[in-house]
């Protein structure tokens, strides 16, 4: 009953910017941590950034200073602002959230993924 819907991916030139959005919907009592992962071709899915319920953010070393994760709790939405994009940022980006369901069980929910391609 809980789902994450992502948007904002696309093609961008090196040095450009994109903003990804991920909105959670369904039988949500509250949302704990929200995260962005990415998976490049032939590689494992890696954590890019996470943000706690209190707004504390952590980033992978590869994106520090370039990416910013934020959340709007009223909208159940997490964002990833990506600046100074590099070709190596090319990947499918996945939203992930730890959600407290109304049944009082924690659920780990994944979005469908959105493709970000950084190329000249």
Biopython code that builds the backbone (N, CA, C, O; Angstrom):
import numpy as np
from Bio.PDB.StructureBuilder import StructureBuilder

atoms = [
    (1, "UNK", "N", (0.813, -1.215, 0.000)),
    (1, "UNK", "CA", (0.000, 0.000, 0.000)),
    (1, "UNK", "C", (0.843, 1.260, 0.000)),
    (1, "UNK", "O", (0.307, 2.360, -0.136)),
    (2, "UNK", "N", (2.136, 1.123, 0.148)),
    (2, "UNK", "CA", (3.047, 2.255, 0.148)),
    (2, "UNK", "C", (3.897, 2.206, -1.110)),
    (2, "UNK", "O", (4.408, 1.150, -1.484)),
    (3, "UNK", "N", (4.042, 3.330, -1.749)),
    (3, "UNK", "CA", (4.855, 3.387, -2.943)),
    (3, "UNK", "C", (5.608, 4.702, -3.019)),
    (3, "UNK", "O", (5.204, 5.709, -2.438)),
    (4, "UNK", "N", (6.712, 4.668, -3.748)),
    (4, "UNK", "CA", (7.523, 5.843, -4.002)),
    (4, "UNK", "C", (7.535, 6.104, -5.496)),
    (4, "UNK", "O", (7.774, 5.194, -6.290)),
    (5, "UNK", "N", (7.279, 7.331, -5.876)),
    (5, "UNK", "CA", (7.248, 7.718, -7.275)),
    (5, "UNK", "C", (8.299, 8.791, -7.508)),
    (5, "UNK", "O", (8.279, 9.844, -6.872)),
    (6, "UNK", "N", (9.216, 8.514, -8.424)),
    (6, "UNK", "CA", (10.330, 9.402, -8.695)),
    (6, "UNK", "C", (10.098, 10.196, -9.975)),
    (6, "UNK", "O", (9.339, 9.790, -10.856)),
    (7, "UNK", "N", (10.771, 11.330, -10.051)),
    (7, "UNK", "CA", (10.737, 12.148, -11.249)),
    (7, "UNK", "C", (11.991, 13.011, -11.293)),
    (7, "UNK", "O", (12.676, 13.173, -10.284)),
    (8, "UNK", "N", (12.286, 13.558, -12.458)),
    (8, "UNK", "CA", (13.361, 14.514, -12.595)),
    (8, "UNK", "C", (14.592, 14.039, -13.329)),
    (8, "UNK", "O", (15.479, 14.842, -13.619)),
    (9, "UNK", "N", (14.673, 12.758, -13.636)),
    (9, "UNK", "CA", (15.823, 12.257, -14.357)),
    (9, "UNK", "C", (15.821, 12.716, -15.801)),
    (9, "UNK", "O", (14.824, 13.230, -16.308)),
    (10, "UNK", "N", (16.955, 12.521, -16.455)),
    (10, "UNK", "CA", (17.064, 12.908, -17.841)),
    (10, "UNK", "C", (18.499, 13.029, -18.281)),
    (10, "UNK", "O", (19.416, 12.557, -17.609)),
    (11, "UNK", "N", (18.681, 13.668, -19.418)),
    (11, "UNK", "CA", (20.002, 13.874, -20.004)),
    (11, "UNK", "C", (20.486, 15.279, -19.687)),
    (11, "UNK", "O", (19.755, 16.255, -19.859)),
    (12, "UNK", "N", (21.718, 15.371, -19.226)),
    (12, "UNK", "CA", (22.301, 16.662, -18.887)),
    (12, "UNK", "C", (23.775, 16.662, -19.280)),
    (12, "UNK", "O", (24.432, 15.621, -19.267)),
    (13, "UNK", "N", (24.279, 17.825, -19.624)),
    (13, "UNK", "CA", (25.688, 17.950, -19.974)),
    (13, "UNK", "C", (26.565, 17.975, -18.729)),
    (13, "UNK", "O", (26.100, 18.365, -17.658)),
    (14, "UNK", "N", (27.815, 17.568, -18.851)),
    (14, "UNK", "CA", (28.729, 17.699, -17.713)),
    (14, "UNK", "C", (28.758, 19.130, -17.196)),
    (14, "UNK", "O", (28.797, 20.087, -17.969)),
    (15, "UNK", "N", (28.737, 19.256, -15.876)),
    (15, "UNK", "CA", (28.678, 20.561, -15.248)),
    (15, "UNK", "C", (27.278, 21.072, -15.013)),
    (15, "UNK", "O", (27.092, 22.074, -14.324)),
    (16, "UNK", "N", (26.301, 20.408, -15.567)),
    (16, "UNK", "CA", (24.926, 20.820, -15.410)),
    (16, "UNK", "C", (24.310, 20.336, -14.119)),
    (16, "UNK", "O", (24.979, 19.751, -13.267)),
    (17, "UNK", "N", (23.014, 20.593, -13.989)),
    (17, "UNK", "CA", (22.289, 20.268, -12.765)),
    (17, "UNK", "C", (20.976, 19.577, -13.067)),
    (17, "UNK", "O", (20.363, 19.793, -14.113)),
    (18, "UNK", "N", (20.561, 18.753, -12.145)),
    (18, "UNK", "CA", (19.252, 18.121, -12.160)),
    (18, "UNK", "C", (18.736, 18.057, -10.741)),
    (18, "UNK", "O", (19.505, 18.028, -9.780)),
    (19, "UNK", "N", (17.427, 18.036, -10.626)),
    (19, "UNK", "CA", (16.797, 17.870, -9.330)),
    (19, "UNK", "C", (15.830, 16.697, -9.395)),
    (19, "UNK", "O", (14.862, 16.717, -10.155)),
    (20, "UNK", "N", (16.099, 15.688, -8.600)),
    (20, "UNK", "CA", (15.241, 14.524, -8.519)),
    (20, "UNK", "C", (14.249, 14.685, -7.376)),
    (20, "UNK", "O", (14.570, 15.244, -6.328)),
    (21, "UNK", "N", (13.050, 14.188, -7.596)),
    (21, "UNK", "CA", (12.019, 14.204, -6.577)),
    (21, "UNK", "C", (11.490, 12.796, -6.371)),
    (21, "UNK", "O", (11.460, 11.991, -7.302)),
    (22, "UNK", "N", (11.079, 12.506, -5.163)),
    (22, "UNK", "CA", (10.509, 11.207, -4.835)),
    (22, "UNK", "C", (9.404, 11.425, -3.819)),
    (22, "UNK", "O", (9.656, 11.872, -2.700)),
    (23, "UNK", "N", (8.193, 11.111, -4.209)),
    (23, "UNK", "CA", (7.034, 11.310, -3.354)),
    (23, "UNK", "C", (6.503, 9.972, -2.866)),
    (23, "UNK", "O", (6.280, 9.055, -3.657)),
    (24, "UNK", "N", (6.305, 9.869, -1.577)),
    (24, "UNK", "CA", (5.747, 8.670, -0.977)),
    (24, "UNK", "C", (4.242, 8.822, -0.797)),
    (24, "UNK", "O", (3.746, 9.900, -0.467)),
    (25, "UNK", "N", (3.534, 7.738, -1.017)),
    (25, "UNK", "CA", (2.089, 7.758, -0.843)),
    (25, "UNK", "C", (1.624, 6.408, -0.328)),
    (25, "UNK", "O", (2.336, 5.409, -0.437)),
    (26, "UNK", "N", (0.429, 6.388, 0.232)),
    (26, "UNK", "CA", (-0.137, 5.161, 0.746)),
    (26, "UNK", "C", (-0.427, 5.246, 2.230)),
    (26, "UNK", "O", (-0.604, 6.329, 2.788)),
    (27, "UNK", "N", (-0.472, 4.093, 2.853)),
    (27, "UNK", "CA", (-0.827, 4.003, 4.272)),
    (27, "UNK", "C", (0.389, 4.281, 5.142)),
    (27, "UNK", "O", (0.956, 3.381, 5.761)),
    (28, "UNK", "N", (0.768, 5.533, 5.173)),
    (28, "UNK", "CA", (1.979, 5.961, 5.862)),
    (28, "UNK", "C", (1.624, 6.599, 7.190)),
    (28, "UNK", "O", (0.858, 7.561, 7.252)),
    (29, "UNK", "N", (2.190, 6.053, 8.244)),
    (29, "UNK", "CA", (2.053, 6.688, 9.539)),
    (29, "UNK", "C", (3.130, 7.746, 9.722)),
    (29, "UNK", "O", (2.852, 8.861, 10.164)),
    (30, "UNK", "N", (4.344, 7.393, 9.384)),
    (30, "UNK", "CA", (5.450, 8.334, 9.404)),
    (30, "UNK", "C", (6.582, 7.765, 8.566)),
    (30, "UNK", "O", (6.600, 6.577, 8.244)),
    (31, "UNK", "N", (7.514, 8.620, 8.223)),
    (31, "UNK", "CA", (8.671, 8.208, 7.443)),
    (31, "UNK", "C", (9.930, 8.459, 8.252)),
    (31, "UNK", "O", (10.166, 9.563, 8.743)),
    (32, "UNK", "N", (10.725, 7.423, 8.380)),
    (32, "UNK", "CA", (11.998, 7.536, 9.077)),
    (32, "UNK", "C", (13.036, 8.099, 8.109)),
    (32, "UNK", "O", (12.896, 9.229, 7.641)),
    (33, "UNK", "N", (14.049, 7.340, 7.812)),
    (33, "UNK", "CA", (15.075, 7.812, 6.900)),
    (33, "UNK", "C", (14.607, 7.725, 5.453)),
    (33, "UNK", "O", (13.805, 6.861, 5.095)),
    (34, "UNK", "N", (15.117, 8.628, 4.632)),
    (34, "UNK", "CA", (14.904, 8.580, 3.195)),
    (34, "UNK", "C", (16.275, 8.634, 2.530)),
    (34, "UNK", "O", (17.176, 9.329, 2.999)),
    (35, "UNK", "N", (16.422, 7.906, 1.449)),
    (35, "UNK", "CA", (17.728, 7.736, 0.829)),
    (35, "UNK", "C", (17.634, 7.775, -0.685)),
    (35, "UNK", "O", (16.591, 7.500, -1.279)),
    (36, "UNK", "N", (18.749, 8.123, -1.279)),
    (36, "UNK", "CA", (18.944, 7.978, -2.705)),
    (36, "UNK", "C", (20.101, 7.013, -2.950)),
    (36, "UNK", "O", (21.184, 7.162, -2.384)),
    (37, "UNK", "N", (19.853, 6.038, -3.792)),
    (37, "UNK", "CA", (20.864, 5.116, -4.266)),
    (37, "UNK", "C", (21.047, 5.322, -5.767)),
    (37, "UNK", "O", (20.221, 5.950, -6.429)),
    (38, "UNK", "N", (22.133, 4.788, -6.281)),
    (38, "UNK", "CA", (22.300, 4.768, -7.721)),
    (38, "UNK", "C", (23.003, 3.486, -8.139)),
    (38, "UNK", "O", (23.759, 2.888, -7.374)),
    (39, "UNK", "N", (22.736, 3.089, -9.355)),
    (39, "UNK", "CA", (23.325, 1.886, -9.903)),
    (39, "UNK", "C", (23.762, 2.154, -11.333)),
    (39, "UNK", "O", (22.934, 2.371, -12.217)),
    (40, "UNK", "N", (25.061, 2.135, -11.547)),
    (40, "UNK", "CA", (25.619, 2.307, -12.871)),
    (40, "UNK", "C", (25.638, 0.960, -13.586)),
    (40, "UNK", "O", (25.578, -0.085, -12.938)),
    (41, "UNK", "N", (25.719, 0.975, -14.903)),
    (41, "UNK", "CA", (25.737, -0.291, -15.646)),
    (41, "UNK", "C", (26.850, -1.223, -15.180)),
    (41, "UNK", "O", (28.010, -0.821, -15.086)),
    (42, "UNK", "N", (26.493, -2.456, -14.892)),
    (42, "UNK", "CA", (27.459, -3.452, -14.483)),
    (42, "UNK", "C", (27.965, -3.323, -13.061)),
    (42, "UNK", "O", (28.883, -4.041, -12.667)),
    (43, "UNK", "N", (27.388, -2.427, -12.286)),
    (43, "UNK", "CA", (27.848, -2.211, -10.924)),
    (43, "UNK", "C", (26.731, -2.437, -9.919)),
    (43, "UNK", "O", (25.556, -2.534, -10.271)),
    (44, "UNK", "N", (27.131, -2.518, -8.667)),
    (44, "UNK", "CA", (26.177, -2.698, -7.590)),
    (44, "UNK", "C", (25.469, -1.390, -7.272)),
    (44, "UNK", "O", (25.944, -0.307, -7.614)),
    (45, "UNK", "N", (24.339, -1.511, -6.619)),
    (45, "UNK", "CA", (23.601, -0.340, -6.187)),
    (45, "UNK", "C", (24.258, 0.247, -4.939)),
    (45, "UNK", "O", (24.439, -0.451, -3.941)),
    (46, "UNK", "N", (24.609, 1.515, -4.997)),
    (46, "UNK", "CA", (25.335, 2.166, -3.921)),
    (46, "UNK", "C", (24.539, 3.330, -3.351)),
    (46, "UNK", "O", (23.785, 4.001, -4.056)),
    (47, "UNK", "N", (24.725, 3.545, -2.070)),
    (47, "UNK", "CA", (24.085, 4.667, -1.399)),
    (47, "UNK", "C", (24.742, 5.972, -1.811)),
    (47, "UNK", "O", (25.965, 6.100, -1.773)),
    (48, "UNK", "N", (23.930, 6.934, -2.202)),
    (48, "UNK", "CA", (24.403, 8.255, -2.588)),
    (48, "UNK", "C", (24.247, 9.248, -1.450)),
    (48, "UNK", "O", (25.185, 9.973, -1.116)),
    (49, "UNK", "N", (23.075, 9.280, -0.862)),
    (49, "UNK", "CA", (22.781, 10.224, 0.203)),
    (49, "UNK", "C", (21.614, 9.714, 1.026)),
    (49, "UNK", "O", (20.764, 8.974, 0.532)),
    (50, "UNK", "N", (21.584, 10.112, 2.264)),
    (50, "UNK", "CA", (20.457, 9.786, 3.118)),
    (50, "UNK", "C", (20.147, 10.968, 4.018)),
    (50, "UNK", "O", (21.011, 11.795, 4.310)),
    (51, "UNK", "N", (18.909, 11.031, 4.446)),
    (51, "UNK", "CA", (18.476, 12.095, 5.335)),
    (51, "UNK", "C", (17.562, 11.490, 6.386)),
    (51, "UNK", "O", (16.638, 10.741, 6.065)),
    (52, "UNK", "N", (17.822, 11.815, 7.626)),
    (52, "UNK", "CA", (17.040, 11.271, 8.722)),
    (52, "UNK", "C", (15.738, 12.032, 8.873)),
    (52, "UNK", "O", (15.507, 13.042, 8.210)),
    (53, "UNK", "N", (14.897, 11.532, 9.753)),
    (53, "UNK", "CA", (13.631, 12.204, 10.011)),
    (53, "UNK", "C", (13.840, 13.596, 10.580)),
    (53, "UNK", "O", (12.996, 14.474, 10.404)),
    (54, "UNK", "N", (14.955, 13.803, 11.258)),
    (54, "UNK", "CA", (15.267, 15.102, 11.817)),
    (54, "UNK", "C", (15.987, 16.036, 10.874)),
    (54, "UNK", "O", (16.260, 17.182, 11.231)),
    (55, "UNK", "N", (16.303, 15.571, 9.671)),
    (55, "UNK", "CA", (16.925, 16.421, 8.675)),
    (55, "UNK", "C", (18.431, 16.333, 8.593)),
    (55, "UNK", "O", (19.050, 17.100, 7.855)),
    (56, "UNK", "N", (19.035, 15.428, 9.324)),
    (56, "UNK", "CA", (20.479, 15.249, 9.250)),
    (56, "UNK", "C", (20.841, 14.468, 7.994)),
    (56, "UNK", "O", (20.254, 13.421, 7.718)),
    (57, "UNK", "N", (21.800, 14.972, 7.238)),
    (57, "UNK", "CA", (22.141, 14.391, 5.943)),
    (57, "UNK", "C", (23.536, 13.785, 5.945)),
    (57, "UNK", "O", (24.439, 14.266, 6.629)),
    (58, "UNK", "N", (23.694, 12.727, 5.172)),
    (58, "UNK", "CA", (24.982, 12.093, 4.942)),
    (58, "UNK", "C", (25.128, 11.804, 3.463)),
    (58, "UNK", "O", (24.147, 11.524, 2.774)),
    (59, "UNK", "N", (26.363, 11.875, 2.977)),
    (59, "UNK", "CA", (26.626, 11.714, 1.554)),
    (59, "UNK", "C", (27.791, 10.778, 1.303)),
    (59, "UNK", "O", (28.709, 10.661, 2.115)),
    (60, "UNK", "N", (27.730, 10.118, 0.166)),
    (60, "UNK", "CA", (28.894, 9.398, -0.309)),
    (60, "UNK", "C", (29.999, 10.390, -0.637)),
    (60, "UNK", "O", (29.731, 11.517, -1.055)),
    (61, "UNK", "N", (31.237, 9.967, -0.445)),
    (61, "UNK", "CA", (32.359, 10.868, -0.698)),
    (61, "UNK", "C", (32.363, 11.394, -2.133)),
    (61, "UNK", "O", (32.786, 12.522, -2.383)),
    (62, "UNK", "N", (31.901, 10.591, -3.053)),
    (62, "UNK", "CA", (31.953, 10.960, -4.456)),
    (62, "UNK", "C", (31.027, 12.116, -4.824)),
    (62, "UNK", "O", (31.193, 12.726, -5.880)),
    (63, "UNK", "N", (30.057, 12.424, -3.970)),
    (63, "UNK", "CA", (29.099, 13.475, -4.296)),
    (63, "UNK", "C", (29.112, 14.624, -3.301)),
    (63, "UNK", "O", (28.371, 15.591, -3.478)),
    (64, "UNK", "N", (29.917, 14.547, -2.279)),
    (64, "UNK", "CA", (29.974, 15.612, -1.289)),
    (64, "UNK", "C", (30.352, 16.941, -1.939)),
    (64, "UNK", "O", (31.269, 17.012, -2.757)),
    (65, "UNK", "N", (29.635, 17.973, -1.562)),
    (65, "UNK", "CA", (29.870, 19.289, -2.122)),
    (65, "UNK", "C", (29.147, 19.559, -3.418)),
    (65, "UNK", "O", (29.089, 20.704, -3.868)),
    (66, "UNK", "N", (28.593, 18.529, -4.027)),
    (66, "UNK", "CA", (27.879, 18.678, -5.297)),
    (66, "UNK", "C", (26.395, 18.364, -5.188)),
    (66, "UNK", "O", (25.572, 19.004, -5.843)),
    (67, "UNK", "N", (26.054, 17.386, -4.366)),
    (67, "UNK", "CA", (24.666, 16.958, -4.215)),
    (67, "UNK", "C", (24.125, 17.418, -2.870)),
    (67, "UNK", "O", (24.858, 17.511, -1.885)),
    (68, "UNK", "N", (22.838, 17.700, -2.848)),
    (68, "UNK", "CA", (22.157, 18.065, -1.617)),
    (68, "UNK", "C", (20.850, 17.299, -1.515)),
    (68, "UNK", "O", (20.012, 17.365, -2.415)),
    (69, "UNK", "N", (20.677, 16.577, -0.424)),
    (69, "UNK", "CA", (19.433, 15.879, -0.171)),
    (69, "UNK", "C", (18.595, 16.710, 0.792)),
    (69, "UNK", "O", (19.123, 17.307, 1.730)),
    (70, "UNK", "N", (17.309, 16.744, 0.558)),
    (70, "UNK", "CA", (16.401, 17.474, 1.426)),
    (70, "UNK", "C", (15.059, 16.759, 1.441)),
    (70, "UNK", "O", (14.808, 15.871, 0.626)),
    (71, "UNK", "N", (14.207, 17.148, 2.366)),
    (71, "UNK", "CA", (12.897, 16.519, 2.446)),
    (71, "UNK", "C", (11.850, 17.525, 2.865)),
    (71, "UNK", "O", (12.140, 18.498, 3.560)),
    (72, "UNK", "N", (10.644, 17.276, 2.436)),
    (72, "UNK", "CA", (9.487, 18.057, 2.816)),
    (72, "UNK", "C", (8.524, 17.076, 3.470)),
    (72, "UNK", "O", (7.817, 16.338, 2.783)),
    (73, "UNK", "N", (8.501, 17.070, 4.780)),
    (73, "UNK", "CA", (7.701, 16.080, 5.493)),
    (73, "UNK", "C", (6.205, 16.260, 5.259)),
    (73, "UNK", "O", (5.454, 15.284, 5.256)),
    (74, "UNK", "N", (5.774, 17.493, 5.064)),
    (74, "UNK", "CA", (4.364, 17.739, 4.807)),
    (74, "UNK", "C", (3.914, 17.111, 3.495)),
    (74, "UNK", "O", (2.750, 16.742, 3.342)),
    (75, "UNK", "N", (4.837, 16.992, 2.551)),
    (75, "UNK", "CA", (4.527, 16.416, 1.244)),
    (75, "UNK", "C", (5.023, 14.985, 1.097)),
    (75, "UNK", "O", (4.850, 14.376, 0.042)),
    (76, "UNK", "N", (5.637, 14.444, 2.144)),
    (76, "UNK", "CA", (6.209, 13.097, 2.094)),
    (76, "UNK", "C", (7.135, 12.936, 0.890)),
    (76, "UNK", "O", (7.085, 11.933, 0.178)),
    (77, "UNK", "N", (7.962, 13.925, 0.683)),
    (77, "UNK", "CA", (8.801, 13.976, -0.504)),
    (77, "UNK", "C", (10.255, 14.210, -0.128)),
    (77, "UNK", "O", (10.562, 14.995, 0.769)),
    (78, "UNK", "N", (11.136, 13.523, -0.824)),
    (78, "UNK", "CA", (12.566, 13.731, -0.688)),
    (78, "UNK", "C", (13.111, 14.202, -2.032)),
    (78, "UNK", "O", (12.634, 13.786, -3.087)),
    (79, "UNK", "N", (14.109, 15.068, -1.979)),
    (79, "UNK", "CA", (14.701, 15.638, -3.176)),
    (79, "UNK", "C", (16.198, 15.360, -3.193)),
    (79, "UNK", "O", (16.827, 15.168, -2.152)),
    (80, "UNK", "N", (16.740, 15.343, -4.377)),
    (80, "UNK", "CA", (18.181, 15.288, -4.554)),
    (80, "UNK", "C", (18.568, 16.326, -5.588)),
    (80, "UNK", "O", (18.329, 16.151, -6.783)),
    (81, "UNK", "N", (19.166, 17.407, -5.119)),
    (81, "UNK", "CA", (19.680, 18.438, -6.002)),
    (81, "UNK", "C", (21.091, 18.055, -6.406)),
    (81, "UNK", "O", (21.967, 17.908, -5.554)),
    (82, "UNK", "N", (21.311, 17.895, -7.694)),
    (82, "UNK", "CA", (22.588, 17.447, -8.211)),
    (82, "UNK", "C", (23.197, 18.557, -9.055)),
    (82, "UNK", "O", (22.652, 18.928, -10.094)),
    (83, "UNK", "N", (24.312, 19.074, -8.608)),
    (83, "UNK", "CA", (25.027, 20.127, -9.311)),
    (83, "UNK", "C", (26.392, 19.625, -9.759)),
    (83, "UNK", "O", (26.886, 18.605, -9.277)),
    (84, "UNK", "N", (26.987, 20.354, -10.685)),
    (84, "UNK", "CA", (28.317, 20.012, -11.191)),
    (84, "UNK", "C", (28.402, 18.547, -11.584)),
    (84, "UNK", "O", (29.329, 17.839, -11.190)),
    (85, "UNK", "N", (27.447, 18.110, -12.349)),
    (85, "UNK", "CA", (27.355, 16.699, -12.697)),
    (85, "UNK", "C", (28.517, 16.257, -13.579)),
    (85, "UNK", "O", (29.004, 17.004, -14.427)),
    (86, "UNK", "N", (28.936, 15.034, -13.354)),
    (86, "UNK", "CA", (30.037, 14.422, -14.076)),
    (86, "UNK", "C", (29.546, 13.186, -14.815)),
    (86, "UNK", "O", (28.537, 12.597, -14.427)),
    (87, "UNK", "N", (30.243, 12.786, -15.871)),
    (87, "UNK", "CA", (29.836, 11.564, -16.565)),
    (87, "UNK", "C", (29.738, 10.349, -15.655)),
    (87, "UNK", "O", (28.892, 9.481, -15.871)),
    (88, "UNK", "N", (30.586, 10.276, -14.648)),
    (88, "UNK", "CA", (30.550, 9.145, -13.741)),
    (88, "UNK", "C", (29.333, 9.140, -12.826)),
    (88, "UNK", "O", (29.109, 8.171, -12.100)),
    (89, "UNK", "N", (28.547, 10.210, -12.853)),
    (89, "UNK", "CA", (27.285, 10.226, -12.126)),
    (89, "UNK", "C", (26.173, 9.517, -12.884)),
    (89, "UNK", "O", (25.084, 9.314, -12.346)),
    (90, "UNK", "N", (26.436, 9.147, -14.111)),
    (90, "UNK", "CA", (25.436, 8.459, -14.917)),
    (90, "UNK", "C", (25.039, 7.146, -14.255)),
    (90, "UNK", "O", (25.887, 6.301, -13.971)),
    (91, "UNK", "N", (23.761, 6.986, -14.017)),
    (91, "UNK", "CA", (23.251, 5.801, -13.333)),
    (91, "UNK", "C", (21.737, 5.878, -13.271)),
    (91, "UNK", "O", (21.134, 6.911, -13.559)),
    (92, "UNK", "N", (21.144, 4.767, -12.889)),
    (92, "UNK", "CA", (19.751, 4.774, -12.491)),
    (92, "UNK", "C", (19.702, 5.124, -11.012)),
    (92, "UNK", "O", (20.344, 4.472, -10.189)),
    (93, "UNK", "N", (18.952, 6.140, -10.687)),
    (93, "UNK", "CA", (18.837, 6.597, -9.314)),
    (93, "UNK", "C", (17.541, 6.080, -8.705)),
    (93, "UNK", "O", (16.468, 6.185, -9.299)),
    (94, "UNK", "N", (17.667, 5.524, -7.512)),
    (94, "UNK", "CA", (16.539, 4.927, -6.820)),
    (94, "UNK", "C", (16.285, 5.620, -5.496)),
    (94, "UNK", "O", (17.208, 5.870, -4.720)),
    (95, "UNK", "N", (15.049, 5.921, -5.257)),
    (95, "UNK", "CA", (14.626, 6.435, -3.968)),
    (95, "UNK", "C", (14.320, 5.268, -3.038)),
    (95, "UNK", "O", (13.781, 4.247, -3.466)),
    (96, "UNK", "N", (14.660, 5.421, -1.792)),
    (96, "UNK", "CA", (14.421, 4.403, -0.783)),
    (96, "UNK", "C", (13.968, 5.075, 0.496)),
    (96, "UNK", "O", (14.455, 6.149, 0.850)),
    (97, "UNK", "N", (13.038, 4.444, 1.187)),
    (97, "UNK", "CA", (12.561, 5.018, 2.436)),
    (97, "UNK", "C", (12.224, 3.924, 3.427)),
    (97, "UNK", "O", (11.721, 2.861, 3.062)),
    (98, "UNK", "N", (12.508, 4.202, 4.675)),
    (98, "UNK", "CA", (12.067, 3.360, 5.770)),
    (98, "UNK", "C", (10.806, 4.005, 6.334)),
    (98, "UNK", "O", (10.848, 5.109, 6.876)),
    (99, "UNK", "N", (9.705, 3.312, 6.202)),
    (99, "UNK", "CA", (8.397, 3.880, 6.476)),
    (99, "UNK", "C", (7.699, 3.095, 7.569)),
    (99, "UNK", "O", (7.682, 1.864, 7.557)),
    (100, "UNK", "N", (7.126, 3.823, 8.511)),
    (100, "UNK", "CA", (6.291, 3.198, 9.518)),
    (100, "UNK", "C", (4.871, 3.121, 8.983)),
    (100, "UNK", "O", (4.196, 4.137, 8.819)),
    (101, "UNK", "N", (4.433, 1.910, 8.718)),
    (101, "UNK", "CA", (3.092, 1.659, 8.229)),
    (101, "UNK", "C", (2.090, 1.813, 9.369)),
    (101, "UNK", "O", (2.453, 1.725, 10.542)),
    (102, "UNK", "N", (0.843, 2.041, 9.019)),
    (102, "UNK", "CA", (-0.175, 2.203, 10.063)),
    (102, "UNK", "C", (-0.355, 0.942, 10.899)),
    (102, "UNK", "O", (-0.905, 0.994, 11.999)),
    (103, "UNK", "N", (0.112, -0.193, 10.373)),
    (103, "UNK", "CA", (0.099, -1.436, 11.130)),
    (103, "UNK", "C", (1.180, -1.481, 12.202)),
    (103, "UNK", "O", (1.287, -2.460, 12.940)),
    (104, "UNK", "N", (1.974, -0.430, 12.286)),
    (104, "UNK", "CA", (3.078, -0.306, 13.242)),
    (104, "UNK", "C", (4.260, -1.194, 12.875)),
    (104, "UNK", "O", (5.058, -1.561, 13.738)),
    (105, "UNK", "N", (4.370, -1.531, 11.622)),
    (105, "UNK", "CA", (5.521, -2.251, 11.113)),
    (105, "UNK", "C", (6.344, -1.329, 10.220)),
    (105, "UNK", "O", (5.800, -0.515, 9.474)),
    (106, "UNK", "N", (7.650, -1.469, 10.309)),
    (106, "UNK", "CA", (8.519, -0.702, 9.442)),
    (106, "UNK", "C", (8.681, -1.423, 8.113)),
    (106, "UNK", "O", (8.897, -2.633, 8.067)),
    (107, "UNK", "N", (8.573, -0.665, 7.047)),
    (107, "UNK", "CA", (8.717, -1.187, 5.706)),
    (107, "UNK", "C", (9.858, -0.480, 4.994)),
    (107, "UNK", "O", (10.036, 0.730, 5.133)),
    (108, "UNK", "N", (10.621, -1.235, 4.239)),
    (108, "UNK", "CA", (11.623, -0.654, 3.359)),
    (108, "UNK", "C", (11.037, -0.631, 1.951)),
    (108, "UNK", "O", (10.720, -1.677, 1.384)),
    (109, "UNK", "N", (10.897, 0.552, 1.403)),
    (109, "UNK", "CA", (10.211, 0.733, 0.134)),
    (109, "UNK", "C", (11.164, 1.356, -0.873)),
    (109, "UNK", "O", (11.957, 2.235, -0.536)),
    (110, "UNK", "N", (11.077, 0.889, -2.116)),
    (110, "UNK", "CA", (11.927, 1.378, -3.195)),
    (110, "UNK", "C", (11.092, 2.005, -4.295)),
    (110, "UNK", "O", (9.987, 1.553, -4.596)),
    (111, "UNK", "N", (11.639, 3.052, -4.887)),
    (111, "UNK", "CA", (11.043, 3.620, -6.078)),
    (111, "UNK", "C", (11.407, 2.809, -7.300)),
    (111, "UNK", "O", (12.182, 1.856, -7.217)),
    (112, "UNK", "N", (10.846, 3.191, -8.434)),
    (112, "UNK", "CA", (11.040, 2.435, -9.664)),
    (112, "UNK", "C", (12.374, 2.737, -10.341)),
    (112, "UNK", "O", (12.805, 1.993, -11.223)),
    (113, "UNK", "N", (13.017, 3.805, -9.941)),
    (113, "UNK", "CA", (14.267, 4.225, -10.541)),
    (113, "UNK", "C", (14.050, 5.245, -11.645)),
    (113, "UNK", "O", (13.071, 5.179, -12.389)),
    (114, "UNK", "N", (14.969, 6.180, -11.738)),
    (114, "UNK", "CA", (14.943, 7.170, -12.806)),
    (114, "UNK", "C", (16.358, 7.323, -13.357)),
    (114, "UNK", "O", (17.322, 7.416, -12.597)),
    (115, "UNK", "N", (16.471, 7.348, -14.661)),
    (115, "UNK", "CA", (17.779, 7.353, -15.311)),
    (115, "UNK", "C", (18.327, 8.765, -15.420)),
    (115, "UNK", "O", (17.655, 9.675, -15.904)),
    (116, "UNK", "N", (19.552, 8.928, -14.966)),
    (116, "UNK", "CA", (20.298, 10.170, -15.121)),
    (116, "UNK", "C", (21.486, 9.889, -16.021)),
    (116, "UNK", "O", (22.315, 9.031, -15.720)),
    (117, "UNK", "N", (21.565, 10.611, -17.120)),
    (117, "UNK", "CA", (22.665, 10.450, -18.059)),
    (117, "UNK", "C", (23.403, 11.767, -18.184)),
    (117, "UNK", "O", (22.814, 12.787, -18.540)),
    (118, "UNK", "N", (24.687, 11.744, -17.893)),
    (118, "UNK", "CA", (25.525, 12.930, -17.976)),
    (118, "UNK", "C", (26.494, 12.718, -19.136)),
    (118, "UNK", "O", (27.403, 11.891, -19.060)),
    (119, "UNK", "N", (26.287, 13.461, -20.185)),
    (119, "UNK", "CA", (27.076, 13.259, -21.391)),
    (119, "UNK", "C", (27.080, 14.525, -22.230)),
    (119, "UNK", "O", (26.104, 15.274, -22.253)),
    (120, "UNK", "N", (28.190, 14.753, -22.918)),
    (120, "UNK", "CA", (28.291, 15.860, -23.844)),
    (120, "UNK", "C", (27.906, 15.444, -25.248)),
    (120, "UNK", "O", (27.935, 16.266, -26.165)),
]
sb = StructureBuilder()
sb.init_structure("model")
sb.init_model(0)
sb.init_chain("A")
sb.init_seg("    ")
for serial, (resi, resn, name, xyz) in enumerate(atoms, 1):
    if name == "N":
        sb.init_residue(resn, " ", resi, " ")
    sb.init_atom(name, np.array(xyz, "f"), 0.0, 1.0, " ", f" {name:<3s}", serial, name[0])
structure = sb.get_structure()
